[in-house]
Amino acid sequence: MVLLRDLSIFWAMFHVYFLFIMLFRSRFTPRKTVLAAGIGMGILMGLNVAALVIYGMEVLAKAFLFTCSIPSFIFFYVMSADKKFRFLLTFCLADTICLWIMAVTNLLDYYFGGEQYILLLISRLIAYPLVEYLIWRYLRKPYLELQNAVKKGWGIFAGMTMLYYLLLVVAVQFPTNIIERPEDMFLCILILILMLFNYATIFSALYRQLLLYRKQQAERVWQEQKNTLEAQLSSQQQIRKMKHDMKGYVATLSGLLAAEKIKEAQEYLKGVEIEAATLLGQFCANPYLNAVLVHYFQKLQELEADCRMDIQVGEEELPYMELCQIMSNGLENAYDALKELEAGNREVSVQMKYRRDYLLIRIRNRCKDNLHVEKGTMPVTEKEGHDHGFGLMTVQEAAERLDGEMFCYTENGNFVLDVMLSCHSFQKSLA
């Protein structure tokens, strides 16, 4: 029967790792994260099995802070993209969920299982996968969204969580296991109940902030659509102006040629071609997408940036709303990055082309030398600002709506944004 108890404990330790992986933001790619977590969990489990054999479960249960919690904390701290209160809250959340399940299943086994540990093992085999499914289904996505959206307030939430974490540890394990202290059972149950209310309060506050963030994001999307339409209108007005001025261009060019000023005529024609490319917007046939490209091309020219456009799409129907969101946010991020660089070092290139059943978009711009982003991760910043950080998240959400993926990374002094969109999703979005 003791074997059943030991198996249930190691099952719980395994799921501490699993719970945390679902909730934290890693510095590395998903593959590297899972691999590192597997190796770390294997080492930790091996050390705990050795400690169990040498010292016994009673000693191991009291020393789990040093044999499990603290090593896990250090391991995930190194891997985490968050280093402050976001990380502390996430770690305490995963650990306290695990401890809460352990405490509840211990009580169930004590009162209904006769301490035979059969009910203990069965209840944990069911409880952990069930809780993880609920977290994956309902909590994971909004919680990760919150980590990106909410900039303040994490300290007080982490403090509240840490307090209940320590209370639960002390109540359950010290000076002896709660099962051996029936007189303290009411206190333990009270802490377990209060912890539920504590988390309900925390997530209620975070949910309100999430709703505010989504409202701000919706306003941003609306503003982007407005700017796209205004850019298109401006482009059309410029086209009409150039058509009106065409007679003047032709007359000037004819005059230069008549005077046999060939070099001057060539230079004048080159200037007209540049102006036509800008005003007429000959980047692509889609009017909405083209308006965005023309708008940012002009902004980047005002910044004296070297801007290269390679847009290989035709007159086919495209999900212009998502593509405009991707392009406008990607180019806005590039524009902001180039503003911080010295003149002469401002370069950006934009590519859009088909490859098999995918539409590939790449925006590459020069960036600060100290910026490092590993492929498969999202840049993490503590910079404050109403709209800061929305851009790449909007790109990611737009890509996901088209069954696509977004990747960003740094390479040779450049920040690269890659978006891969499934062409099969275009018809679905246009239907």
Beta strands, then each sheet from edge to edge (+ up, - down):
strand 1: 306-311
strand 2: 347-355
strand 3: 358-366
strand 4: 405-411
strand 5: 414-422
sheet 1: 1+ 2+ 3- 5+ 4-
end
